Amino acid sequence: MTGNTFFFFLILAAMVATVVALVRGIIAFLKTTEADLKAGAMNQSGLKQNKMMRMRIAFQALAIILVILMLVMSRGS
């Protein structure tokens, strides 16, 4: 397996993880109740939403870094 193929599969995995985190975050948003919104303090729903969105950003950053690395490595050969 060449280096580019390896990076391709890593990028694909990062993209799938990004979509999964995005969908889980959207589901957490949809499960928010009116009581959660009126509570004022941070609740479990809000914590899960924040966690999923932070994970999405991390996976997106990983995918971008992998694409940059793949481009740099392919340019050198």
NUPA-860438 format. One record per atom (N, C-alpha, C): residue number from 1; residue in one letter; atom name; z, x, y. Coordinates in steps of 0.02 Angstrom, whole numbers, plus 32768, in hexadecimal, padded with zeros to 4 digits. Example, Ala and Ser with C-alpha at 12.3 -4.5 7.8 and 13.67 -1.06 7.14 Angstrom:
    k  r   a     w     u     v
    1  A   N  8186  8294  7EE4
    1  A  CA  8186  8267  7F1F
    1  A   C  8186  8294  7F5B
    2  S   N  8162  8282  7F90
    2  S  CA  8165  82AC  7FCB
    2  S   C  818A  8285  8002
This chain:
    k  r   a     w     u     v
    1  M   N  8000  802B  7FC5
    1  M  CA  8000  8000  8000
    1  M   C  8000  802D  803E
    2  T   N  7FD2  8020  806B
    2  T  CA  7FCD  8049  80A7
    2  T   C  8003  8034  80D9
    3  G   N  800B  805F  810C
    3  G  CA  803D  8051  813F
    3  G   C  802F  8011  8165
    4  N   N  7FEF  8004  8174
    4  N  CA  7FDE  7FC8  8199
    4  N   C  7FEB  7F89  8170
    5  T   N  7FDF  7F8C  812F
    5  T  CA  7FEE  7F53  8104
    5  T   C  8038  7F45  8102
    6  F   N  8060  7F7B  80FE
    6  F  CA  80A8  7F74  80FE
    6  F   C  80C0  7F53  813F
    7  F   N  80A6  7F6C  8178
    7  F  CA  80B8  7F4F  81B9
    7  F   C  80A1  7F06  81BE
    8  F   N  8067  7EF8  81A3
    8  F  CA  804E  7EB3  81A4
    8  F   C  807F  7E84  8182
    9  F   N  8098  7E97  8147
    9  F  CA  80C8  7E6C  8124
    9  F   C  810B  7E68  8148
   10  L   N  8120  7E9F  8168
   10  L  CA  815E  7E9C  8190
   10  L   C  8155  7E6D  81CC
   11  I   N  811B  7E72  81EC
   11  I  CA  810E  7E47  8226
   11  I   C  810B  7DFE  8210
   12  L   N  80EA  7DF1  81D7
   12  L  CA  80E6  7DAD  81BD
   12  L   C  812C  7D91  81AE
   13  A   N  8157  7DBB  8190
   13  A  CA  819C  7DA6  8182
   13  A   C  81C2  7D97  81C2
   14  A   N  81B8  7DC0  81F6
   14  A  CA  81DA  7DB5  8236
   14  A   C  81C1  7D75  8257
   15  M   N  8181  7D67  8250
   15  M  CA  8165  7D29  826E
   15  M   C  8180  7CEB  8249
   16  V   N  8184  7CEF  8207
   16  V  CA  819F  7CB7  81E1
   16  V   C  81E9  7CAC  81F3
   17  A   N  820F  7CE2  81F9
   17  A  CA  8255  7CDD  820D
   17  A   C  825C  7CBF  8252
   18  T   N  822E  7CD0  8280
   18  T  CA  822F  7CB4  82C3
   18  T   C  8225  7C68  82C1
   19  V   N  81F4  7C52  829A
   19  V  CA  81E6  7C0A  8295
   19  V   C  8221  7BE5  8275
   20  V   N  823F  7C03  8241
   20  V  CA  8279  7BE3  8221
   20  V   C  82B3  7BDC  8252
   21  A   N  82C1  7C11  8278
   21  A  CA  82F7  7C0E  82A9
   21  A   C  82E7  7BDB  82DF
   22  L   N  82A8  7BD7  82F4
   22  L  CA  8294  7BA6  8327
   22  L   C  829F  7B5F  830E
   23  V   N  8289  7B51  82D1
   23  V  CA  8290  7B0E  82B4
   23  V   C  82D9  7AFC  82AC
   24  R   N  8301  7B2C  8293
   24  R  CA  8349  7B1E  828C
   24  R   C  836A  7B11  82CF
   25  G   N  8355  7B35  8303
   25  G  CA  8370  7B2A  8346
   25  G   C  835C  7AE6  8361
   26  I   N  831E  7AD1  8356
   26  I  CA  8307  7A8F  836C
   26  I   C  832D  7A58  8347
   27  I   N  8338  7A62  8307
   27  I  CA  835E  7A30  82E0
   27  I   C  83A5  7A2C  82FC
   28  A   N  83C3  7A65  830D
   28  A  CA  8407  7A64  832A
   28  A   C  8407  7A3F  836C
   29  F   N  83D3  7A48  8395
   29  F  CA  83CD  7A23  83D4
   29  F   C  83C8  79D8  83C7
   30  L   N  83A0  79C5  8396
   30  L  CA  8397  797E  8387
   30  L   C  83D6  795D  836C
   31  K   N  8401  7984  834D
   31  K  CA  843F  7968  8330
   31  K   C  8477  7962  8364
   32  T   N  846A  7977  83A1
   32  T  CA  849C  7972  83D6
   32  T   C  84AA  7928  83E5
   33  T   N  84E9  7917  83E7
   33  T  CA  84FC  78D1  83F4
   33  T   C  8511  78CB  843D
   34  E   N  8518  788D  8453
   34  E  CA  852E  7880  8497
   34  E   C  8575  789A  84A1
   35  A   N  859E  7894  846D
   35  A  CA  85E3  78AD  8471
   35  A   C  85E3  78F9  847B
   36  D   N  85B5  791C  845B
   36  D  CA  85B0  7964  8463
   36  D   C  85A0  7976  84AC
   37  L   N  8574  794F  84CA
   37  L  CA  855F  795C  850F
   37  L   C  8597  794D  8541
   38  K   N  85BF  791B  8532
   38  K  CA  85F5  7908  8561
   38  K   C  8634  7932  8557
   39  A   N  8638  7958  8521
   39  A  CA  8675  797D  8511
   39  A   C  8684  79B3  8546
   40  G   N  8651  79CF  8564
   40  G  CA  865D  7A01  8598
   40  G   C  8667  7A47  857C
   41  A   N  8692  7A4F  854B
   41  A  CA  869E  7A90  852D
   41  A   C  8668  7AA0  84FA
   42  M   N  8664  7ADF  84E7
   42  M  CA  8633  7AF3  84B5
   42  M   C  8648  7AD6  8471
   43  N   N  8619  7AB8  844F
   43  N  CA  8628  7A99  840E
   43  N   C  85FE  7ABB  83D8
   44  Q   N  8607  7AA6  839A
   44  Q  CA  85E3  7AC3  8362
   44  Q   C  8597  7ABC  8369
   45  S   N  8581  7A83  8381
   45  S  CA  853A  7A78  838A
   45  S   C  851C  7AA9  83BC
   46  G   N  853E  7AB2  83F3
   46  G  CA  8528  7AE1  8427
   46  G   C  8528  7B29  840E
   47  L   N  855B  7B3B  83E8
   47  L  CA  855E  7B7E  83CC
   47  L   C  8525  7B8B  839B
   48  K   N  8515  7B59  8372
   48  K  CA  84DE  7B62  8342
   48  K   C  849B  7B66  8367
   49  Q   N  8492  7B3E  839A
   49  Q  CA  8454  7B41  83C1
   49  Q   C  844B  7B86  83DF
   50  N   N  8480  7BA0  83FE
   50  N  CA  847D  7BE3  841C
   50  N   C  846F  7C19  83E9
   51  K   N  848F  7C14  83AF
   51  K  CA  8486  7C45  837A
   51  K   C  843D  7C45  8362
   52  M   N  8421  7C0A  8357
   52  M  CA  83DC  7C06  833E
   52  M   C  83AA  7C20  8372
   53  M   N  83B6  7C11  83B1
   53  M  CA  8388  7C29  83E5
   53  M   C  838E  7C75  83EE
   54  R   N  83CA  7C91  83E7
   54  R  CA  83D2  7CDA  83EA
   54  R   C  83AF  7CFB  83AF
   55  M   N  83B4  7CDC  8374
   55  M  CA  8392  7CF7  8339
   55  M   C  8346  7CF5  8343
   56  R   N  832E  7CBF  8360
   56  R  CA  82E6  7CB8  836D
   56  R   C  82CE  7CF1  839A
   57  I   N  82F3  7CFE  83CF
   57  I  CA  82E1  7D33  83FD
   57  I   C  82E2  7D77  83DB
   58  A   N  8314  7D83  83B1
   58  A  CA  8319  7DC2  838C
   58  A   C  82DE  7DCB  835D
   59  F   N  82CC  7D96  8338
   59  F  CA  8293  7D9B  830A
   59  F   C  8251  7DA5  8330
   60  Q   N  824A  7D85  8369
   60  Q  CA  820E  7D8F  8392
   60  Q   C  820A  7DD7  83AA
   61  A   N  8242  7DF2  83C1
   61  A  CA  8244  7E38  83D8
   61  A   C  8232  7E67  839F
   62  L   N  824C  7E59  8364
   62  L  CA  823C  7E83  832A
   62  L   C  81F2  7E81  831A
   63  A   N  81D5  7E45  831C
   63  A  CA  818D  7E3E  830E
   63  A   C  8164  7E65  8342
   64  I   N  8176  7E62  8381
   64  I  CA  8152  7E85  83B6
   64  I   C  8158  7ED0  83AC
   65  I   N  8193  7EE8  839C
   65  I  CA  819E  7F30  8390
   65  I   C  8174  7F47  8355
   66  L   N  8172  7F1F  8320
   66  L  CA  814A  7F32  82E5
   66  L   C  80FF  7F34  82F5
   67  V   N  80E8  7F05  831D
   67  V  CA  80A1  7F06  8331
   67  V   C  8092  7F44  835A
   68  I   N  80BE  7F55  8388
   68  I  CA  80B4  7F92  83B1
   68  I   C  80B3  7FD0  8384
   69  L   N  80E2  7FD5  8355
   69  L  CA  80E3  800E  8328
   69  L   C  80A4  8012  82FE
   70  M   N  808C  7FD9  82E6
   70  M  CA  8050  7FD8  82BE
   70  M   C  8014  7FEF  82E7
   71  L   N  800F  7FD8  8325
   71  L  CA  7FD8  7FED  8350
   71  L   C  7FDB  8038  8360
   72  V   N  8017  8051  836D
   72  V  CA  801F  8098  837C
   72  V   C  800C  80C2  833F
   73  M   N  8022  80AC  8304
   73  M  CA  8013  80D2  82C7
   73  M   C  7FC8  80CF  82B6
   74  S   N  7FA9  8096  82C0
   74  S  CA  7F62  8091  82B0
   74  S   C  7F36  80B6  82E3
   75  R   N  7F4E  80BD  831F
   75  R  CA  7F28  80E1  8352
   75  R   C  7F29  812C  8344
   76  G   N  7F5E  8143  8325
   76  G  CA  7F64  818A  8317
   76  G   C  7F39  81A0  82DC
   77  S   N  7F24  8171  82B2
   77  S  CA  7EFC  8186  8278
   77  S   C  7EB2  8182  8282
